[in-house]
Amino acid sequence: MMMSLLKRFMRNEEGQGMVEYGLIIGLIAVIIIAVVVGFGPQIKTMFSDEAITDKLDAGQEKK
């Protein structure tokens, strides 16, 4: 009885697709977090007030 239950459990593939989607979403989340942590300081500098002001000033000098 226990062996037949175990065999039936091993052959049952219901929910397998959802687990795979969950793993993919988890992997994507880890990649996004790693990118944000890795490039965070550069992104902050790029959008800081000083960087924007410098670019605006440089644009006005060209005219």
N, C-alpha and C positions, 0 to 999 in steps of 0.2 A: 504494500500500500504506500509506504513512504517513497519507494523508488519511483512508482508511477506518478506520484505527486511531484517529485523532483524533476522527472523527465518532462512532465507537462509544463512546469514552471520554466524550464530551460528553453522550451520551444515557443513559449508565449512571447511575442514581440510587440504587443500593444504598449503604447507609450514610448517606444524606442525613439520615434521621430521627435517627440517633444524633448526628450533628454538631449538629443543631438542639437536641436535648436537652442536649448539652454546653454550647452557648452559653447556653441558658436557665439552667442550673445555675451557670455562671460569672457571669452577670449577677446572679443572686440572691445569690451569695457576695459580690460586690462591694457590693451594697446592704446586706447584713448587716454587713459590715466597716465601711462608712461610718457606719451608724447606731450601732454600738458605739463607734467612735472619737469620733463627734460627741456622743453622750450619755453617754459613759463617766464623766466627772467627776460629772455629775448623779446617775447611778445609784450611783456609789460613795458619794456624800454621803447618798443616800436610805437606803442599807443600812449606813451606818457605825454604830459603837457609840454615838456621841453622839446621833445622830438617833433611834435606837431608844430610848435612855434618856430623851430629852426627851419622846417620845411616851408612854412608860410613865408618866413623872412627871405629864404633863398629864392622863392618864386617871385617875390616882389623886386628883388635886386636884379633879376634878369630882364625886367621890362624896361 
